[in-house]
Amino acid sequence: MRSYDFAVVQHANGETIPTQCNTAADSDDGALPGVSDGKCNSSRTFAVIRNEDGSLNFSVTQQITPISYTTGNHTIPADQIEKKDGVETYVGPESFGLYSS
């Protein structure tokens, strides 16, 4: 079992208190698994998709109105993921921006 646990702040709308997001997902080989239904302590959700080059596409989505959403994305390069004792770990910056798609 692998877990994702992070905080997100939307600075553009004046947010100052982070929203906590987390989930656990199975991984038979110690790799950071893809996630399609990560939850946050708000209306936000998140997803992680592994690319063929070993990088991860990380996205956070927030519902704005009943029919519109905004999504922020970040690619985590493969060189920011290290395997130690058979388990992948993110070793990149503690803070990074999410860019709208």
LUMKOLBA-894437 format. One record per residue (C-alpha): residue number from 1; x, y, z. Coordinates in nm, 4 decimals. Layout:
// LUMKOLBA-894437
(NUM,(X,Y,Z)),
...
END
This chain:
// LUMKOLBA-894437
(1,(0.0000,0.0000,0.0000)),
(2,(0.1349,0.3418,-0.1014)),
(3,(-0.0050,0.6775,0.0053)),
(4,(-0.0288,1.0323,-0.1228)),
(5,(-0.0645,1.3099,0.1348)),
(6,(-0.0273,1.6814,0.0571)),
(7,(-0.1790,2.0256,0.1101)),
(8,(-0.2991,2.2589,-0.1639)),
(9,(-0.3672,2.6350,-0.1604)),
(10,(-0.5268,2.8351,-0.4411)),
(11,(-0.3427,3.1655,-0.4075)),
(12,(-0.5297,3.3315,-0.6969)),
(13,(-0.8516,3.3496,-0.4941)),
(14,(-0.6838,3.4651,-0.1718)),
(15,(-0.6777,3.1290,0.0059)),
(16,(-0.4311,3.1180,0.2939)),
(17,(-0.5290,2.7966,0.4731)),
(18,(-0.4203,2.4780,0.2935)),
(19,(-0.6687,2.2043,0.2083)),
(20,(-0.5421,1.8582,0.2985)),
(21,(-0.5583,1.5844,0.0337)),
(22,(-0.4742,1.2175,0.0756)),
(23,(-0.5416,0.8648,-0.0389)),
(24,(-0.3876,0.5205,-0.0262)),
(25,(-0.3538,0.2895,-0.3260)),
(26,(-0.2247,-0.0613,-0.3858)),
(27,(0.1133,-0.1167,-0.5459)),
(28,(0.2457,-0.4699,-0.5856)),
(29,(0.5907,-0.3599,-0.7024)),
(30,(0.6590,-0.0619,-0.4731)),
(31,(0.5953,0.1908,-0.7509)),
(32,(0.3948,0.5069,-0.6867)),
(33,(0.0588,0.3983,-0.8297)),
(34,(-0.1804,0.5892,-1.0499)),
(35,(-0.4825,0.7364,-0.8705)),
(36,(-0.8027,0.8560,-1.0350)),
(37,(-1.0175,0.9370,-0.7325)),
(38,(-0.8018,1.1065,-0.4671)),
(39,(-1.0011,1.3121,-0.2162)),
(40,(-0.9376,1.6401,-0.0375)),
(41,(-1.1040,1.7969,0.2677)),
(42,(-1.3030,2.0212,0.0324)),
(43,(-1.4677,1.9937,-0.3082)),
(44,(-1.1261,1.9245,-0.4635)),
(45,(-1.0167,1.5896,-0.6002)),
(46,(-0.6834,1.4760,-0.7403)),
(47,(-0.5368,1.2275,-0.9853)),
(48,(-0.1914,1.0865,-1.0580)),
(49,(-0.1089,0.9268,-1.3940)),
(50,(0.2214,0.7532,-1.4713)),
(51,(0.3744,0.8342,-1.8089)),
(52,(0.5799,0.5954,-2.0222)),
(53,(0.9001,0.7873,-1.9364)),
(54,(0.8471,0.7255,-1.5616)),
(55,(0.7247,1.0780,-1.4850)),
(56,(0.3925,1.1390,-1.3115)),
(57,(0.1161,1.3770,-1.4200)),
(58,(-0.0319,1.5235,-1.1031)),
(59,(-0.3609,1.7170,-1.1177)),
(60,(-0.6007,1.8782,-0.8708)),
(61,(-0.9568,1.9613,-0.9771)),
(62,(-1.2028,2.1958,-0.8063)),
(63,(-1.5696,2.2450,-0.8882)),
(64,(-1.6418,2.6146,-0.9501)),
(65,(-2.0119,2.5983,-1.0391)),
(66,(-2.2527,2.3048,-1.0787)),
(67,(-2.1306,2.2653,-1.4397)),
(68,(-1.7746,2.3988,-1.4411)),
(69,(-1.4437,2.2843,-1.2988)),
(70,(-1.0887,2.4148,-1.2896)),
(71,(-0.7883,2.1826,-1.2988)),
(72,(-0.4281,2.2550,-1.2095)),
(73,(-0.1519,2.0269,-1.3398)),
(74,(0.2113,1.9541,-1.2650)),
(75,(0.4451,1.6963,-1.4184)),
(76,(0.6742,1.5290,-1.1679)),
(77,(0.9890,1.4341,-1.3620)),
(78,(1.1178,1.0781,-1.3315)),
(79,(1.4405,1.2058,-1.1721)),
(80,(1.2338,1.3312,-0.8744)),
(81,(1.1214,0.9750,-0.8010)),
(82,(1.3748,0.7459,-0.6349)),
(83,(1.3493,0.3781,-0.5563)),
(84,(1.4929,0.2856,-0.2153)),
(85,(1.4690,-0.0662,-0.0801)),
(86,(1.2236,-0.1512,-0.3592)),
(87,(0.9857,0.1367,-0.2814)),
(88,(0.9430,0.4527,-0.4900)),
(89,(0.9507,0.7854,-0.3069)),
(90,(0.9006,1.1413,-0.4302)),
(91,(1.2193,1.3408,-0.3641)),
(92,(1.1370,1.6638,-0.5486)),
(93,(1.0572,2.0095,-0.4128)),
(94,(0.8180,2.0346,-0.1186)),
(95,(0.6290,2.3112,-0.2980)),
(96,(0.5400,2.3631,-0.6633)),
(97,(0.2802,2.5385,-0.8756)),
(98,(-0.0144,2.3812,-1.0519)),
(99,(-0.0887,2.5212,-1.3949)),
(100,(-0.4351,2.5334,-1.5517)),
(101,(-0.5116,2.3232,-1.8523)),
END
